[in-house]
Amino acid sequence: MQPADPARAAVISKSALLPARPERGKDGGWTWGGRLPVEKGRVRFMVLAEPGHEPAIRLRSPRGDAWMDAKALAQAGRTTTLALGNTAVSGRLYELDGLAAGDWTLELVDKAAQAPVYVLLEGDPDLELVSYPVHRRHKVGQTQAVVAMLARSEGEGASVGVAGIEKASLHLTAPDGAGFDLEMFDDGLHEDGRAGDGVFGARFEVAKAGSWLAQVRVEGRHPDGSGMLRTAEHVIPVVEDRLALGGGVQVAKDAADRFVFRLPVVGGKASRHYRVLAEVWGRDAEGGPLPVAWIGGMSEIKAGALDLHLDRRWLNRSGAQGPFELRALRIEDPDHFVPLVEVDALALPLPVHRVKAMPDLAIDEAMRMGPRPQALLEAKGTGSRLLLVHGYCSGVVWPSSHFTGASTFLDPNKNRSHDAFARLIRDFGATWNSFGIVAHSQGGAAALHLYTYYWSGLDNAGPGRLIQSVGTPYQGTNLAGVLAALGGIFGVGCGSNDNLTYSGAAAWLAGIPSWARAKVNYYTTSFRSTYWWRNDYCNFASDLVLSDPEDGTVEKVYGQLSGGVNRGHTSGQCHTTGMRDPAQYLDASRNAVMNSNAAR
């Protein structure tokens, strides 16, 4: 429940996404030339272009030999698609082996017209770029910072901040499409640590609200002496909310005799809701600090204040005495989890009374979640159901014939935050008194968000697995940043979603408690390994930016939910249809298991 450590949600990149900005030649055609570093004698790259547009591609060795046609030189070349949901960019991928190490020259020639083209280049996976935004205080007018360094893996160990970067830069794209370039420094003055430690940083101020894209680009030398290029793409959500704390905590009691902590706020809009998290602390018998409980949830502004609730039994369980404090208060926007208010400590004027210590007091639902609202107890819906939920920018994925007593939630080809997605599921499920969920991809995160922050038919469900998910990027996916960079150029798909990035997912998870995570049963999958001597894949294109094992969208390591119930990993299944192996949601055997074990 503590704020996410930005370094633990870093983008770790073995690839480079490079814009090809062509120039008009004397013959009227368009040509782009650039470096193609070949590390360890092998290179894979993909040329991404608009549908129906494929420039001619040729290569020249470091010795300056005659130009060679890439198609003729490549051991393998194929058309493929880089995709996240229905957000997709097509291109042609080339694999070349046995090349002379060094800087080759890549040239794209298009005689017809100037059109946007990108080159996605894979480097040696043992030398990776590690990059992250330094904090998540993404508000208009605030100074931001991004850092980058190289990490080298050797055997069982890894070293970070290794030498090799000769130049580092940051390209920013504002919400209106304007671009800016900044140099990154290793001077100890740009939130980059100590001068000369191999960590580079850049600082900048954001003047507009919206989704910013920050691409880090580093150039340098591979340990084998060849050139090296790496990039990392970050989606930075910037909010303009001017919410501020308007006074001290006011304490009251609600109808269930719980404490209500009222936080006066100014600058917020009436009826707008926020994620509020805090710690309650008291004193032990010797007067030392004693933790009581985490409290929090989604809170709506009413009468100029946000409310937090505390069941008084937490005081009995801890045995804490006054004076009490509210510590580590965070008020965040509900869609991006950007901190709008952060306070280290506030006095908590609880009524003076003697607390009977009850350390063995059992924790029940009411202590965790509060009393059930009357509307839920009245059971306005009818019957029980299993909801089949899809993911980001998607449509129907689950075969209805694999499930009984099920209904399909459908919000086709949309880009929703976890919070907006969760509330749509809640409203759809209101038809029934109770329901369980089987979810794919982002749908799993949205279901967990729903259970954590809102009352719904999930809370009325009978015995069984409440939430089951397959292929959910609980800790994010690198594709979210890469496709955000490409989507703005090619105008494809549903747009960027920072909840699906590593940093956005970490910020979201920092408010998801263990009791909610324990209700999730999740599965992961990856490609079927067929070649021991080279990278295997679900999708040629995504294999350039994801670390094995992965399902073409989500890496196994980032599909894990700490505190959830891991139901296993299956090889030979990919994230969606159109990839090499069957789609993970078509597994009739697993679907039968989920169907028979599902709560409804």
C-alpha positions as CSV (number, residue, x, y, z in Angstrom):
1,M,0.0,0.0,0.0
2,Q,3.0,2.3,0.1
3,P,3.8,4.5,-2.9
4,A,5.4,2.6,-5.8
5,D,9.2,2.8,-6.1
6,P,9.7,4.2,-9.6
7,A,12.9,2.2,-10.1
8,R,11.0,-1.1,-9.6
9,A,8.7,-0.2,-12.4
10,A,11.4,0.8,-14.9
11,V,11.2,0.1,-18.6
12,I,13.9,-2.5,-19.4
13,S,14.6,-2.3,-23.1
14,K,16.7,-4.4,-25.4
15,S,15.4,-2.5,-28.5
16,A,15.3,0.9,-30.2
17,L,12.3,2.5,-31.9
18,L,13.7,5.0,-34.4
19,P,11.7,7.5,-36.6
20,A,12.8,7.4,-40.3
21,R,12.4,11.0,-41.5
22,P,13.1,10.8,-45.2
23,E,14.6,13.6,-47.4
24,R,13.8,14.2,-51.0
25,G,16.5,13.2,-53.4
26,K,17.4,14.7,-56.8
27,D,15.2,12.1,-58.6
28,G,12.2,13.3,-56.6
29,G,12.0,10.2,-54.5
30,W,12.4,10.0,-50.7
31,T,15.4,8.5,-48.9
32,W,16.2,7.9,-45.3
33,G,19.6,6.7,-44.0
34,G,20.7,5.7,-40.5
35,R,22.8,3.5,-38.4
36,L,22.1,-0.2,-38.0
37,P,24.4,-1.4,-35.2
38,V,25.1,-5.1,-35.5
39,E,25.9,-6.7,-32.1
40,K,27.4,-10.2,-31.9
41,G,27.0,-10.6,-35.6
42,R,23.2,-10.7,-35.6
43,V,20.4,-8.3,-36.0
44,R,16.6,-8.3,-36.2
45,F,14.7,-5.2,-37.2
46,M,11.2,-4.3,-38.4
47,V,10.2,-1.5,-40.7
48,L,6.8,-0.1,-39.6
49,A,4.8,1.8,-42.2
50,E,1.2,2.7,-43.2
51,P,-0.9,-0.2,-44.7
52,G,0.0,-0.8,-48.3
53,H,3.2,1.2,-48.0
54,E,6.5,-0.6,-48.0
55,P,9.7,1.3,-48.9
56,A,12.7,-0.5,-50.5
57,I,15.3,-1.4,-47.9
58,R,19.0,-1.8,-48.5
59,L,22.1,-2.3,-46.4
60,R,25.8,-1.4,-46.5
61,S,28.5,-3.1,-44.4
62,P,30.9,-1.1,-42.2
63,R,33.6,-1.6,-44.9
64,G,31.6,0.5,-47.3
65,D,30.8,-2.3,-49.8
66,A,28.1,-2.0,-52.4
67,W,24.5,-1.7,-51.3
68,M,22.7,-5.0,-50.6
69,D,19.0,-5.6,-50.8
70,A,17.7,-6.5,-47.3
71,K,15.2,-9.1,-48.6
72,A,18.0,-10.9,-50.4
73,L,20.4,-10.7,-47.4
74,A,17.9,-11.7,-44.7
75,Q,17.7,-15.4,-43.5
76,A,14.0,-14.6,-42.8
77,G,11.7,-11.8,-43.8
78,R,8.0,-11.6,-43.2
79,T,5.1,-9.2,-42.8
80,T,3.9,-9.0,-39.2
81,T,1.9,-6.8,-36.8
82,L,2.8,-5.0,-33.5
83,A,-0.4,-5.0,-31.5
84,L,-2.0,-4.4,-28.2
85,G,-5.7,-5.3,-28.4
86,N,-7.0,-3.9,-31.7
87,T,-4.3,-1.1,-31.6
88,A,-2.0,-2.4,-34.3
89,V,0.8,-1.3,-36.7
90,S,2.0,-3.5,-39.5
91,G,5.4,-3.8,-41.0
92,R,8.0,-6.2,-42.4
93,L,10.5,-7.9,-40.1
94,Y,14.0,-9.0,-41.2
95,E,16.4,-11.4,-39.4
96,L,20.1,-11.3,-40.5
97,D,22.8,-13.5,-39.0
98,G,26.5,-14.0,-39.6
99,L,27.1,-10.3,-40.2
100,A,30.3,-8.4,-39.6
101,A,30.0,-6.6,-36.2
102,G,29.9,-2.8,-36.3
103,D,27.8,0.0,-37.7
104,W,26.0,-0.9,-40.8
105,T,24.1,1.6,-42.8
106,L,20.3,1.1,-43.4
107,E,18.7,3.0,-46.2
108,L,14.9,3.2,-47.0
109,V,14.0,4.3,-50.4
110,D,10.5,5.4,-51.4
111,K,10.0,6.7,-54.9
112,A,6.3,7.4,-54.4
113,A,5.7,9.7,-51.5
114,Q,6.8,10.9,-48.1
115,A,5.1,8.8,-45.5
116,P,5.8,8.0,-41.8
117,V,8.1,5.1,-41.3
118,Y,9.7,3.7,-38.1
119,V,12.4,1.2,-37.6
120,L,12.2,-1.1,-34.6
121,L,15.6,-2.6,-33.9
122,E,16.4,-5.4,-31.5
123,G,19.8,-5.4,-29.8
124,D,21.7,-7.8,-27.6
125,P,19.3,-8.8,-24.7
126,D,22.3,-9.0,-22.4
127,L,22.8,-5.3,-22.6
128,E,19.6,-3.4,-21.7
129,L,18.5,0.1,-21.2
130,V,16.9,0.8,-17.8
131,S,14.8,4.0,-17.7
132,Y,12.0,5.4,-15.5
133,P,10.3,8.7,-14.6
134,V,11.7,9.7,-11.2
135,H,8.3,10.3,-9.5
136,R,4.6,10.4,-10.3
137,R,3.8,14.0,-9.3
138,H,2.5,14.6,-12.8
139,K,0.7,17.9,-12.4
140,V,0.6,20.9,-14.8
141,G,3.5,23.3,-14.0
142,Q,5.5,20.8,-12.0
143,T,9.1,19.8,-12.9
144,Q,9.4,16.2,-14.2
145,A,12.5,14.1,-14.5
146,V,13.4,10.9,-16.4
147,V,16.6,8.9,-15.8
148,A,18.4,6.2,-17.9
149,M,21.3,3.8,-17.5
150,L,22.6,0.5,-19.0
151,A,22.4,-2.8,-17.3
152,R,24.4,-5.9,-18.3
153,S,23.4,-9.4,-17.4
154,E,26.1,-12.0,-17.0
155,G,25.4,-15.5,-15.7
156,E,23.6,-15.2,-12.3
157,G,24.5,-11.5,-11.7
158,A,23.7,-8.2,-13.2
159,S,25.3,-4.8,-13.1
160,V,23.5,-1.5,-13.4
161,G,25.0,1.8,-14.5
162,V,27.7,0.1,-16.6
163,A,29.8,2.2,-19.0
164,G,28.9,2.4,-22.6
165,I,26.6,5.4,-23.1
166,E,28.2,8.1,-25.2
167,K,25.1,10.2,-25.8
168,A,21.7,10.2,-24.1
169,S,18.7,12.3,-25.1
170,L,15.0,12.7,-24.4
171,H,12.3,13.4,-27.0
172,L,9.0,14.7,-25.5
173,T,5.7,14.7,-27.3
174,A,3.1,17.0,-25.8
175,P,-0.7,16.1,-25.9
176,D,-1.1,18.5,-28.8
177,G,1.6,16.7,-30.8
178,A,4.3,19.3,-30.4
179,G,7.8,17.7,-30.0
180,F,10.8,18.8,-28.0
181,D,14.3,17.4,-27.7
182,L,16.4,17.5,-24.5
183,E,19.9,16.4,-23.7
184,M,20.4,14.0,-20.8
185,F,23.3,14.5,-18.4
186,D,25.4,12.4,-16.0
187,D,26.4,15.4,-13.9
188,G,24.5,14.9,-10.6
189,L,22.3,17.9,-11.3
190,H,19.4,16.3,-13.2
191,E,18.1,13.9,-10.6
192,D,20.6,11.4,-12.0
193,G,22.4,10.4,-8.8
194,R,26.2,11.1,-8.6
195,A,28.1,12.7,-11.4
196,G,29.9,10.1,-13.5
197,D,27.9,7.1,-12.1
198,G,26.6,6.0,-15.5
199,V,23.1,7.3,-14.8
200,F,21.8,10.0,-17.1
201,G,18.9,12.3,-16.4
202,A,16.8,15.1,-17.9
203,R,14.4,17.6,-16.2
204,F,11.5,19.3,-17.8
205,E,8.3,21.1,-17.0
206,V,4.9,20.2,-18.4
207,A,2.6,23.1,-19.3
208,K,-0.4,21.1,-20.6
209,A,-2.7,18.5,-19.2
210,G,-3.0,15.2,-21.1
211,S,-1.0,12.3,-22.1
212,W,2.7,13.1,-22.7
213,L,5.1,10.7,-24.4
214,A,8.8,10.7,-23.3
215,Q,11.2,8.6,-25.4
216,V,14.7,8.0,-24.0
217,R,17.4,7.4,-26.6
218,V,20.9,6.3,-25.8
219,E,23.8,5.7,-28.2
220,G,27.1,4.2,-27.3
221,R,29.4,1.1,-27.5
222,H,28.6,-2.5,-26.9
223,P,31.4,-4.4,-25.0
224,D,32.3,-6.2,-28.2
225,G,33.2,-2.7,-29.7
226,S,30.2,-2.4,-32.0
227,G,27.8,0.5,-31.9
228,M,24.7,0.3,-29.7
229,L,21.2,2.0,-29.8
230,R,18.5,1.6,-27.3
231,T,15.2,3.5,-26.6
232,A,12.6,3.4,-23.9
233,E,9.1,4.8,-24.2
234,H,7.2,6.3,-21.3
235,V,3.5,7.5,-21.1
236,I,3.3,10.3,-18.6
237,P,-0.2,11.3,-17.6
238,V,-0.4,15.0,-16.6
239,V,-3.4,16.3,-14.7
240,E,-4.6,19.8,-14.0
241,D,-6.6,19.1,-10.9
242,R,-6.0,21.9,-8.3
243,L,-7.3,19.9,-5.3
244,A,-5.7,21.0,-2.0
245,L,-6.3,20.2,1.6
246,G,-8.4,23.0,3.2
247,G,-7.9,22.3,6.9
248,G,-7.4,19.8,9.6
249,V,-9.1,16.4,10.0
250,Q,-12.6,16.5,11.4
251,V,-13.9,13.4,13.2
252,A,-17.5,12.2,13.4
253,K,-19.3,8.9,13.6
254,D,-21.5,7.2,11.0
255,A,-24.7,5.1,11.4
256,A,-22.6,2.0,12.0
257,D,-20.7,3.7,14.8
258,R,-17.5,3.9,12.8
259,F,-15.2,6.9,12.9
260,V,-15.5,9.2,9.9
261,F,-12.5,11.3,9.2
262,R,-13.5,14.3,7.1
263,L,-10.8,15.9,5.0
264,P,-11.8,19.5,4.0
265,V,-10.6,20.2,0.4
266,V,-10.6,23.2,-1.9
267,G,-10.2,23.4,-5.6
268,G,-12.0,20.1,-6.4
269,K,-15.3,19.7,-8.2
270,A,-18.4,18.6,-6.3
271,S,-19.3,14.9,-6.8
272,R,-15.8,14.1,-8.2
273,H,-14.3,11.1,-6.7
274,Y,-10.6,10.5,-5.7
275,R,-8.5,7.6,-4.4
276,V,-7.6,8.4,-0.8
277,L,-5.1,6.4,1.2
278,A,-3.6,6.9,4.7
279,E,-2.2,5.2,7.8
280,V,-3.7,5.5,11.2
281,W,-1.1,5.6,14.1
282,G,-1.5,5.8,17.9
283,R,0.7,5.2,20.9
284,D,1.6,2.1,22.8
285,A,1.7,1.8,26.6
286,E,5.2,3.4,26.7
287,G,4.1,6.3,24.5
288,G,5.9,5.0,21.4
289,P,4.4,5.1,18.0
290,L,2.1,2.2,17.1
291,P,0.5,1.5,13.8
292,V,-3.3,0.8,13.8
293,A,-4.5,0.3,10.2
294,W,-4.3,1.3,6.6
295,I,-7.5,3.1,5.5
296,G,-8.6,4.3,2.1
297,G,-10.7,3.8,-1.0
298,M,-12.6,5.9,-3.5
299,S,-14.1,9.0,-1.9
300,E,-16.5,11.5,-3.4
301,I,-16.4,15.2,-2.5
302,K,-19.5,16.0,-0.4
303,A,-20.1,19.3,1.4
304,G,-16.5,20.3,0.5
305,A,-14.8,17.3,2.1
306,L,-13.6,13.7,1.4
307,D,-14.4,11.1,3.9
308,L,-12.4,8.1,5.2
309,H,-13.8,5.5,7.6
310,L,-12.3,3.5,10.4
311,D,-14.0,0.6,12.2
312,R,-13.2,1.2,15.9
313,R,-12.3,-2.5,16.3
314,W,-9.0,-1.7,14.7
315,L,-8.1,0.3,17.8
316,N,-9.0,-2.7,20.0
317,R,-6.9,-5.0,17.8
318,S,-3.9,-2.8,18.0
319,G,-4.4,-1.7,21.6
320,A,-3.3,1.8,20.6
321,Q,-3.9,4.9,22.8
322,G,-3.9,8.5,21.8
323,P,-2.8,10.9,20.7
324,F,-3.6,9.6,17.2
325,E,-2.2,10.7,13.8
326,L,-3.2,10.3,10.2
327,R,0.1,9.6,8.3
328,A,1.3,9.2,4.7
329,L,-2.0,10.7,3.4
330,R,-2.3,10.5,-0.4
331,I,-5.2,11.9,-2.4
332,E,-4.9,10.8,-6.1
333,D,-6.9,11.2,-9.2
334,P,-8.9,7.9,-9.9
335,D,-7.8,7.3,-13.4
336,H,-4.0,7.8,-13.3
337,F,-3.3,7.6,-9.6
338,V,-1.3,10.8,-9.8
339,P,-0.8,12.2,-6.2
340,L,-2.7,15.6,-5.9
341,V,-2.2,15.9,-2.1
342,E,0.5,14.4,0.0
343,V,0.8,15.0,3.7
344,D,3.3,13.3,6.1
345,A,1.2,13.6,9.2
346,L,-2.1,15.2,10.5
347,A,-3.4,15.3,14.0
348,L,-6.4,12.9,14.4
349,P,-8.6,14.3,17.2
350,L,-10.3,11.0,18.2
351,P,-12.4,11.1,21.4
352,V,-10.4,10.3,24.5
353,H,-11.4,6.9,25.7
354,R,-9.7,3.8,27.1
355,V,-9.1,1.1,24.5
356,K,-9.3,-2.5,25.5
357,A,-6.5,-4.3,23.7
358,M,-7.8,-7.4,21.8
359,P,-4.8,-8.6,19.7
360,D,-6.6,-11.8,18.7
361,L,-9.7,-10.1,17.4
362,A,-10.6,-11.7,14.1
363,I,-10.7,-9.3,11.1
364,D,-14.1,-9.5,9.3
365,E,-15.5,-8.0,6.1
366,A,-17.0,-5.0,7.9
367,M,-13.6,-4.1,9.3
368,R,-12.0,-4.2,5.9
369,M,-14.8,-2.9,3.7
370,G,-17.4,-1.3,6.0
371,P,-21.0,-2.3,6.3
372,R,-22.8,-3.4,3.2
373,P,-25.0,-0.7,1.7
374,Q,-28.7,-1.1,1.9
375,A,-29.1,-1.2,-1.9
376,L,-26.8,-4.3,-2.0
377,L,-28.7,-6.0,0.8
378,E,-32.0,-5.4,-0.9
379,A,-30.8,-7.4,-3.9
380,K,-32.4,-5.3,-6.7
381,G,-31.0,-7.7,-9.3
382,T,-32.3,-11.1,-10.1
383,G,-30.4,-14.4,-10.0
384,S,-26.7,-15.2,-10.3
385,R,-24.4,-15.0,-13.3
386,L,-20.8,-15.4,-14.5
387,L,-19.6,-12.4,-16.4
388,L,-17.2,-12.9,-19.3
389,V,-15.0,-9.8,-19.6
390,H,-12.7,-8.8,-22.5
391,G,-9.6,-6.5,-22.3
392,Y,-8.3,-3.2,-23.6
393,C,-9.4,-2.1,-27.1
394,S,-11.0,-5.5,-27.7
395,G,-14.4,-7.3,-28.2
396,V,-15.9,-10.7,-27.5
397,V,-13.1,-13.2,-26.8
398,W,-14.6,-15.9,-24.6
399,P,-16.5,-18.7,-26.4
400,S,-19.9,-18.6,-24.7
401,S,-20.3,-22.3,-25.4
402,H,-17.5,-23.0,-22.9
403,F,-19.4,-21.5,-20.0
404,T,-22.8,-22.0,-18.3
405,G,-25.0,-19.4,-16.7
406,A,-22.8,-16.7,-18.3
407,S,-23.3,-13.3,-19.9
408,T,-20.8,-11.4,-22.0
409,F,-19.8,-7.9,-21.0
410,L,-19.1,-5.9,-24.2
411,D,-17.5,-2.5,-24.5
412,P,-15.9,-3.0,-27.9
413,N,-12.7,-1.3,-29.0
414,K,-12.6,1.2,-26.2
415,N,-9.8,2.7,-24.2
416,R,-10.8,2.9,-20.5
417,S,-8.9,3.5,-17.3
418,H,-9.1,0.6,-14.8
419,D,-11.5,2.8,-12.8
420,A,-13.9,3.6,-15.7
421,F,-13.7,0.0,-16.9
422,A,-14.6,-1.3,-13.4
423,R,-17.6,1.0,-13.1
424,L,-18.9,-0.2,-16.5
425,I,-18.7,-3.8,-15.3
426,R,-20.5,-2.9,-12.1
427,D,-23.3,-1.3,-14.0
428,F,-23.6,-4.2,-16.4
429,G,-23.7,-6.7,-13.6
430,A,-26.5,-4.8,-11.7
431,T,-29.0,-6.8,-13.7
432,W,-28.2,-9.8,-11.4
433,N,-28.1,-10.1,-7.7
434,S,-24.7,-11.7,-7.7
435,F,-21.9,-12.5,-10.2
436,G,-18.4,-13.8,-10.6
437,I,-16.0,-12.8,-13.3
438,V,-13.8,-14.6,-15.9
439,A,-11.6,-11.9,-17.5
440,H,-9.0,-11.5,-20.2
441,S,-6.1,-9.1,-20.2
442,Q,-7.0,-5.6,-18.8
443,G,-10.4,-7.0,-17.8
444,G,-8.7,-8.9,-14.9
445,A,-7.3,-5.6,-13.5
446,A,-10.6,-3.9,-13.9
447,A,-12.4,-6.7,-12.0
448,L,-9.9,-6.5,-9.1
449,H,-10.3,-2.7,-9.1
450,L,-14.1,-3.1,-8.9
451,Y,-13.9,-5.5,-6.0
452,T,-11.5,-3.3,-4.1
453,Y,-13.3,0.1,-4.4
454,Y,-17.0,-0.4,-5.2
455,W,-19.9,-2.5,-3.9
456,S,-21.4,-4.7,-6.6
457,G,-22.8,-8.2,-7.3
458,L,-19.3,-9.5,-6.7
459,D,-19.9,-9.0,-3.0
460,N,-23.0,-11.2,-3.1
461,A,-21.5,-14.1,-5.0
462,G,-21.6,-17.6,-3.6
463,P,-18.7,-19.9,-3.0
464,G,-16.0,-20.5,-5.6
465,R,-13.4,-18.4,-7.4
466,L,-14.7,-14.8,-7.4
467,I,-12.3,-13.4,-10.1
468,Q,-10.4,-15.5,-12.6
469,S,-8.2,-14.0,-15.2
470,V,-6.0,-15.1,-18.1
471,G,-3.2,-13.0,-19.6
472,T,-3.7,-9.9,-17.4
473,P,-0.8,-7.4,-17.3
474,Y,-1.1,-6.8,-13.5
475,Q,2.3,-5.2,-13.6
476,G,2.0,-3.6,-17.1
477,T,3.4,-4.3,-20.5
478,N,6.2,-2.5,-22.5
479,L,3.9,-2.6,-25.5
480,A,1.8,0.1,-23.9
481,G,4.6,2.7,-24.3
482,V,5.8,1.5,-27.7
483,L,2.4,1.6,-29.3
484,A,1.6,4.9,-27.7
485,A,4.6,6.3,-29.6
486,L,3.4,4.7,-32.9
487,G,-0.3,5.4,-32.5
488,G,0.2,9.1,-32.6
489,I,2.1,8.8,-35.9
490,F,0.0,6.2,-37.7
491,G,-3.3,7.2,-36.2
492,V,-4.3,3.7,-35.3
493,G,-6.1,2.0,-32.4
494,C,-7.7,3.2,-29.2
495,G,-5.0,5.6,-27.9
496,S,-2.5,5.3,-25.0
497,N,-3.4,3.9,-21.7
498,D,-1.0,4.6,-18.9
499,N,-2.6,2.0,-16.5
500,L,-1.1,-0.6,-18.8
501,T,2.5,0.7,-18.6
502,Y,4.9,-0.6,-15.9
503,S,4.8,2.7,-14.0
504,G,1.1,3.1,-14.3
505,A,0.4,-0.4,-13.2
506,A,2.7,0.0,-10.2
507,A,0.9,3.2,-9.1
508,W,-2.4,1.4,-9.4
509,L,-1.2,-1.7,-7.4
510,A,0.0,0.6,-4.6
511,G,-3.6,1.0,-3.6
512,I,-4.8,-2.6,-3.9
513,P,-4.7,-4.4,-0.5
514,S,-3.8,-8.0,0.1
515,W,-7.4,-9.1,1.0
516,A,-8.6,-8.0,-2.4
517,R,-5.7,-9.6,-4.3
518,A,-6.4,-12.9,-2.6
519,K,-9.8,-13.1,-4.4
520,V,-8.0,-13.3,-7.8
521,N,-7.1,-16.6,-9.4
522,Y,-4.9,-16.0,-12.4
523,Y,-3.2,-17.9,-15.3
524,T,-0.3,-16.9,-17.6
525,T,0.7,-18.4,-20.9
526,S,3.6,-18.1,-23.4
527,F,4.7,-19.4,-26.8
528,R,5.6,-23.0,-27.4
529,S,9.4,-23.3,-27.5
530,T,10.5,-24.9,-30.8
531,Y,14.0,-23.6,-31.3
532,W,16.5,-23.9,-28.5
533,W,19.2,-21.9,-30.3
534,R,17.4,-18.7,-30.9
535,N,14.5,-16.5,-29.6
536,D,11.1,-18.0,-29.9
537,Y,8.0,-16.0,-30.2
538,C,4.2,-15.6,-30.2
539,N,4.4,-12.6,-32.4
540,F,7.5,-11.7,-34.4
541,A,7.2,-7.9,-33.8
542,S,6.4,-7.9,-30.0
543,D,9.3,-10.4,-29.5
544,L,11.6,-7.5,-30.4
545,V,10.5,-5.5,-27.3
546,L,9.4,-8.2,-24.7
547,S,11.5,-10.5,-22.6
548,D,10.9,-14.2,-22.8
549,P,8.8,-16.0,-21.8
550,E,5.8,-13.9,-23.0
551,D,2.4,-14.4,-24.7
552,G,2.9,-11.7,-27.5
553,T,1.5,-9.0,-25.2
554,V,2.4,-9.7,-21.6
555,E,5.7,-11.0,-20.2
556,K,5.2,-13.9,-17.7
557,V,7.1,-11.9,-15.0
558,Y,4.8,-8.9,-15.4
559,G,1.6,-11.0,-15.4
560,Q,2.2,-12.0,-11.7
561,L,-0.1,-10.6,-9.0
562,S,1.6,-10.7,-5.6
563,G,-1.0,-11.9,-3.1
564,G,-3.2,-13.5,-5.8
565,V,-3.6,-17.2,-6.4
566,N,-1.4,-18.3,-9.3
567,R,-3.1,-21.2,-11.1
568,G,-0.2,-22.0,-13.4
569,H,1.5,-21.2,-16.6
570,T,0.8,-22.9,-20.0
571,S,3.2,-23.0,-22.9
572,G,1.9,-23.0,-26.5
573,Q,-0.8,-20.3,-26.1
574,C,-0.6,-16.7,-27.1
575,H,-2.4,-13.6,-26.0
576,T,-4.9,-13.3,-28.8
577,T,-5.9,-14.7,-32.2
578,G,-3.6,-14.0,-35.2
579,M,-0.4,-15.0,-33.3
580,R,1.6,-18.2,-33.9
581,D,0.0,-20.4,-31.2
582,P,-3.7,-20.6,-30.3
583,A,-5.2,-17.8,-28.3
584,Q,-5.2,-18.3,-24.6
585,Y,-8.9,-17.7,-24.1
586,L,-9.8,-20.6,-26.5
587,D,-8.4,-23.3,-24.2
588,A,-11.5,-25.5,-23.7
589,S,-10.0,-27.5,-20.8
590,R,-9.0,-24.4,-18.8
591,N,-12.3,-22.7,-19.5
592,A,-14.1,-25.8,-18.2
593,V,-12.1,-25.6,-15.0
594,M,-12.8,-21.9,-14.6
595,N,-16.5,-22.5,-15.4
596,S,-16.9,-25.3,-12.8
597,N,-15.0,-23.4,-10.1
598,A,-16.5,-19.9,-10.7
599,A,-18.4,-18.1,-8.0
600,R,-21.8,-16.7,-9.2
